[in-house]
Amino acid sequence: MIVKNRLLASVYRLIKQVKDQPCEVSSHPNSYLYSSNVRYFSLGRYALLTAFNILQLRSNDKVLVPAFICRDLLAPIYVVGAIPVFYEVGSDLKPVSLPDIPGIRAVLAVNYFGFPQVLLPFRAYCKRSGATLIEDNAHGFLSCNEAGLALGARGDLGIFSIRKTFSLPDGAMLMVNKAALQKNLEPQLACCDQALPMSFWGKQGLSWLQRNTGIKLLTIATSIARTIRYWCTGYAIIPSSPENEFEIPENPAPHCHSMAELSKLDFTQEISRRRNLYIVFSNLLATLNVKPVFENLPEGTVPYGYPFYADDKTAKIAIGLAHKQGFDCIHWPDLPKVIVPRAPLHYRSLWVVNFTC
């Protein structure tokens, strides 16, 4: 317990040291983290579940969510007994419209791939409906908007998935920005110290060697593993389990290793790396018949990856180019079951080169 508390304390000390610094690409990016209104979890789904508990959502309350979303995100909604209501987004990933129906208690605005969502229509909706605005910033842990305000700090509550930015066994965060809601925050959970699987340490070792030698060891190992998996199961990448749409796995507490690593990570270096990679892949894929989701990289944006629209044939070429650079390229997302039959083309043709390694 003493070790766990020291690990958490080290993270909070780091937060306190930088909380007054401006959030710019050239400065320390986690200046928006405040120890008093932040809680850490293993998964973003637990952070979202805690947000719902803070709002005291009850059975049959409604939550407005984008139809273009990973189905896993729905689990916290179902766990509290609420009902998801979907709104559509266009190919620019902005809302087409937000349905005015009674009983909406919370609205999720998503910063897709770390790019800032325009919140004006969401704020207007919440003002007229009385709903609470939750900023889903799972992809944008290090991102700010062009005004320098950190993504995740702009709504009433913000959800982060740190493990999607850094290669950690787990790691997520809830930021409660509205003062009236902060009184409902429970104490930070003590971190979990159970043994990590050998597969995690093996991947970490290969990743370190790949970064420091330039030899694509992790890429090769991943390709071999996926080929074997395809022969055995018919899937190179196993799709998320249908149960994940309704249930949240794992322990809600963050792992001690994740918390310890978080206190040591070089965020400024990671910002530079990701922004440079975005430019590299923008140029690399420009020769293919792909359509970038975003036409430019705004100041302050720290991209989760390089997202683009492409048909399956072109995407296969893009996957090969990404692998040659040592990166994964995947189809995104696993849509909610109810959305699949009516999904428009842009929901079904988005791919992303994942910069996490």
Long-range contacts (C-beta under 8 A, 24 or more apart in sequence): 1-190, 3-193, 3-256, 4-190, 4-191, 4-193, 4-256, 5-190, 7-191, 7-256, 7-259, 7-260, 7-263, 8-40, 8-188, 8-190, 8-191, 8-259, 10-259, 10-260, 10-263, 11-40, 11-259, 11-262, 11-263, 13-263, 14-263, 22-148, 23-144, 23-148, 23-149, 23-150, 23-300, 24-144, 24-148, 24-300, 25-144, 25-271, 25-272, 25-275, 25-299, 25-300, 25-302, 26-268, 27-268, 28-267, 28-268, 29-142, 29-144, 29-150, 29-267, 29-268, 29-271, 29-302, 30-142, 30-267, 31-150, 32-149, 32-150, 32-152, 32-153, 32-175, 33-173, 33-175, 34-175, 36-182, 37-175, 37-176, 37-177, 37-182, 37-185, 38-173, 38-174, 38-175, 38-176, 39-173, 39-174, 39-176, 39-185, 39-186, 39-188, 39-189, 40-171, 40-172, 40-173, 40-188, 40-189, 40-191, 40-254, 40-259, 41-172, 41-173, 41-174, 41-189, 41-252, 41-253, 41-254, 42-170, 42-171, 42-172, 42-192, 42-250, 42-251, 42-252, 42-253, 42-254, 42-255, 42-258, 43-161, 43-170, 43-172, 43-248, 43-249, 43-250, 43-252, 44-73, 44-138, 44-159, 44-160, 44-161, 44-164, 44-172, 45-72, 45-73, 45-75, 45-76, 45-172, 45-248, 46-76, 46-172, 46-248, 46-250, 46-252, 47-159, 47-160, 47-161, 47-172, 47-173, 47-174, 48-73, 48-76, 48-134, 48-136, 48-159, 48-174, 49-76, 49-79, 49-80, 49-248, 49-252, 50-174, 50-186, 51-106, 51-134, 51-157, 51-159, 51-174, 51-176, 52-76, 52-77, 52-80, 52-82, 52-106, 53-80, 53-184, 54-157, 54-176, 54-181, 54-184, 54-185, 55-105, 55-106, 55-132, 55-181, 56-184, 57-81, 57-82, 57-105, 57-106, 58-82, 60-103, 61-103, 61-105, 61-106, 62-101, 62-103, 62-104, 62-105, 63-104, 63-105, 63-106, 63-107, 63-108, 64-98, 64-99, 64-104, 64-106, 64-107, 64-108, 64-125, 64-131, 65-108, 66-95, 66-108, 66-110, 67-335, 67-336, 67-339, 67-343, 67-347, 68-93, 68-333, 68-335, 68-339, 68-347, 69-110, 69-333, 69-335, 69-336, 70-240, 70-332, 70-333, 70-334, 70-335, 71-240, 71-244, 71-245, 71-333, 71-334, 71-335, 71-336, 71-337, 72-240, 72-244, 72-245, 72-334, 73-108, 73-136, 74-245, 74-246, 74-336, 75-244, 75-245, 75-246, 75-247, 75-248, 76-248, 78-245, 78-246, 79-246, 79-247, 79-248, 84-336, 86-336, 86-338, 86-339, 88-344, 90-346, 91-293, 91-309, 91-346, 92-293, 93-117, 93-293, 94-118, 95-121, 95-122, 98-122, 98-125, 100-125, 100-128, 100-129, 104-129, 104-131, 105-131, 105-132, 106-131, 106-132, 106-133, 106-134, 107-131, 107-132, 107-133, 107-134, 108-134, 108-136, 109-133, 109-134, 109-135, 109-136, 109-155, 110-136, 110-138, 111-135, 111-136, 111-137, 111-139, 111-140, 111-143, 111-151, 111-152, 112-139, 112-293, 112-307, 113-139, 113-140, 113-293, 113-294, 113-303, 113-304, 113-305, 113-307, 113-352, 114-139, 114-140, 114-141, 114-142, 114-143, 114-151, 114-274, 114-301, 114-302, 114-303, 114-304, 115-140, 115-143, 115-294, 115-298, 115-301, 115-303, 116-140, 116-143, 116-144, 116-145, 116-146, 116-151, 116-298, 116-300, 116-301, 119-154, 119-155, 122-155, 126-156, 132-156, 132-157, 132-178, 132-181, 133-157, 134-158, 134-159, 135-159, 138-164, 138-172, 139-164, 139-165, 139-304, 140-301, 140-302, 140-304, 141-165, 141-166, 141-173, 141-302, 142-267, 142-270, 142-271, 142-274, 142-302, 143-300, 143-301, 143-302, 144-300, 144-301, 145-298, 145-300, 146-298, 146-299, 146-300, 148-300, 153-177, 156-181, 157-181, 162-258, 162-262, 163-258, 164-304, 164-356, 165-270, 165-302, 165-304, 165-356, 166-261, 166-262, 166-265, 166-270, 166-356, 167-203, 167-204, 167-207, 167-356, 167-357, 168-255, 168-257, 168-258, 168-261, 168-262, 169-196, 169-200, 169-255, 169-257, 169-258, 170-250, 170-254, 170-255, 170-258, 171-254, 171-255, 171-258, 171-259, 171-262, 172-254, 189-252, 189-253, 189-254, 190-253, 191-253, 191-254, 191-255, 191-256, 191-258, 191-259, 192-251, 192-253, 192-254, 192-255, 192-256, 193-255, 193-256, 194-251, 194-255, 196-255, 196-257, 207-357, 210-326, 210-357, 211-357, 216-323, 216-324, 216-326, 218-326, 218-357, 219-323, 219-326, 219-327, 219-328, 222-328, 223-323, 237-330, 239-334, 240-334, 242-337, 245-336, 245-337, 270-302, 271-302, 273-355, 274-302, 274-303, 274-304, 274-355, 275-301, 275-302, 275-303, 277-303, 277-306, 277-327, 277-355, 278-303, 278-306, 278-355, 280-325, 281-306, 281-322, 281-325, 281-353, 282-306, 284-321, 284-325, 285-318, 285-321, 288-314, 288-317, 288-318, 288-321, 289-314, 290-314, 290-315, 290-318, 293-350, 303-355, 304-352, 304-354, 304-355, 304-356, 305-352, 305-353, 305-354, 305-355, 305-356, 306-352, 306-353, 306-355, 307-332, 307-350, 307-351, 307-352, 308-350, 308-351, 308-352, 309-346, 309-349, 309-350, 309-351, 310-349, 310-351, 311-349, 315-351, 318-351, 318-353, 319-351, 322-353, 326-357, 327-353, 327-354, 327-355, 327-357, 328-353, 328-354, 329-353, 329-354, 330-354
